[in-house]
Amino acid sequence: MVAGKYRIMGIDPGTNFTGYGILEVEGRLVRSVVMGEIDLHKMSDPYEKLRYIFQRVSSLVEEYAPAEVAFESPFFGENVQSMLKLGRAQGVAMAAALSHDKPVFEYAPMRIKQAISGRGSASKEQIASIIGKLLKIETLPKRLDATDGMAVALCHYFTSTSPLNDALGEDRVKGLGGAKKAVKRGTSSWEKFLHENPEREVKQQKRSIK
């Protein structure tokens, strides 16, 4: 957690609109600095889109000087091409932040919704409404991409200022929605169990084939 007055930038990468929001934090006071979206929908060249995302994110980082930049990670869907495009958009935006020596963080979409609303199934409209109330914003942007970007920034703020993070110390994994290393240890334990009981893995494979 950054000490003193600082800013957090949240980015919701997209191939048509990339939303962003910037928070200013001073003690327990949090206010909205700016929300908006990078409009890409009229660009036909996918590589030109990537160049523009990099340039605009770089410009925003230079203008607003956030201490940290948080990103929404691409969701896992059935459309591989869409996932690839979103991954590229996130990658160039992340590279833009890193090129300015900004630490970056990554949160899963469901983790962001849970942090804002308490429910991973909340709609974009519900998230936008909650953000308006939390930050006392009377007039919200027309596009939900902007409030999605602000949701990422708020998610990072809530996660980074949680007392649990101080208690966990290095046991908190950077990114992945603030998952704990206990999850990783659990995975290792399961792998160890399969190694010691190989017949369990074979039976599972057989059931999958059927």
CORGICOR-V357828 format. One line per field, one symbol per residue. ss: DSSP state (2 for helix, 1 for strand, 0 for the rest). phi: phi as a letter, one per 30 degrees, with the letter a starting at -180 (. if undefined). Layout:
BEGIN
ss->???
phi->???
END
This chain:
BEGIN
ss->000001111111000011111111110011111111111000000222222222222222222200011111000000022222222222222222220000111110222222222000000222222222220000000002222222222222222200222222222100000001222222222222222202222222222220
phi->.ddidabbccbcdaccbcdbbbcccbicdbbdcababcdbdcdcddddddddeddddedddddchddbbcbddedcbddddddddddddddddddddddcicdcbbbdedddddddcibdcddddddddddeddchcdcdedddddddddddddedddddcdedddddhddcddihiidcdeddddddddddddddbedddddddddddd
END
